[in-house]
């Protein structure tokens, strides 16, 4: 057992509490601030991630991938409904219905081939601020967990 595993084992309850507190708070904020159910947020995130995954290669620097406004350079690859169903594990009709609702809200667009892509205009000021605050909270949670692990004495 390596040092991390020993420290994790000794601090499991505290680390689990900090992690779960972060995740629950994030989901609560997502539901209330973005007015979005968890499944819709999952699908919106999956479309975003799957459409740019091809560009996210190991060792890539922000300057290699991002325009000055912080968005990806180049075109996103539209995502098939079948891929979203497979990756999400949600029923096809649920995925179809949630994607349509995201389209109506201006978050996604469906191209002529029936594939889905995130709209940059769907990242409004509220979404931008939500994400900014989420990153700050994630980093704070990571610092808390690192502190807990550092104070555990391995055998």
Secondary structure in CASP SS format (residue, H / E / C, confidence):
PFRMAT SS
TARGET T0000
AUTHOR 0000-0000-0000
METHOD secondary structure of the structure
MODEL  1
X C 1.00
X C 1.00
X H 1.00
X H 1.00
X H 1.00
X H 1.00
X H 1.00
X H 1.00
X H 1.00
X H 1.00
X H 1.00
X H 1.00
X H 1.00
X H 1.00
X H 1.00
X H 1.00
X H 1.00
X H 1.00
X H 1.00
X H 1.00
X H 1.00
X H 1.00
X H 1.00
X H 1.00
X H 1.00
X H 1.00
X H 1.00
X H 1.00
X H 1.00
X H 1.00
X H 1.00
X H 1.00
X H 1.00
X C 1.00
X C 1.00
X C 1.00
X C 1.00
X H 1.00
X H 1.00
X H 1.00
X H 1.00
X H 1.00
X H 1.00
X H 1.00
X H 1.00
X H 1.00
X H 1.00
X H 1.00
X H 1.00
X H 1.00
X H 1.00
X H 1.00
X H 1.00
X H 1.00
X H 1.00
X C 1.00
X C 1.00
X C 1.00
X C 1.00
X C 1.00
X C 1.00
X H 1.00
X H 1.00
X H 1.00
X H 1.00
X E 1.00
X C 1.00
X C 1.00
X C 1.00
X C 1.00
X C 1.00
X E 1.00
X C 1.00
X C 1.00
X C 1.00
X C 1.00
X C 1.00
X C 1.00
X E 1.00
X C 1.00
X H 1.00
X H 1.00
X H 1.00
X H 1.00
X H 1.00
X H 1.00
X H 1.00
X H 1.00
X C 1.00
X C 1.00
X C 1.00
X H 1.00
X H 1.00
X H 1.00
X H 1.00
X H 1.00
X H 1.00
X H 1.00
X H 1.00
X H 1.00
X H 1.00
X H 1.00
X H 1.00
X H 1.00
X C 1.00
X C 1.00
X C 1.00
X E 1.00
X E 1.00
X E 1.00
X C 1.00
X C 1.00
X C 1.00
X C 1.00
X C 1.00
X E 1.00
X E 1.00
X E 1.00
X C 1.00
X H 1.00
X H 1.00
X H 1.00
X C 1.00
X C 1.00
X H 1.00
X H 1.00
X H 1.00
X H 1.00
X H 1.00
X H 1.00
X H 1.00
X H 1.00
X H 1.00
X H 1.00
X H 1.00
X H 1.00
X H 1.00
X H 1.00
X H 1.00
X H 1.00
X H 1.00
X H 1.00
X H 1.00
X H 1.00
X H 1.00
X H 1.00
X H 1.00
X H 1.00
X H 1.00
X H 1.00
X H 1.00
X C 1.00
X C 1.00
X C 1.00
X C 1.00
END
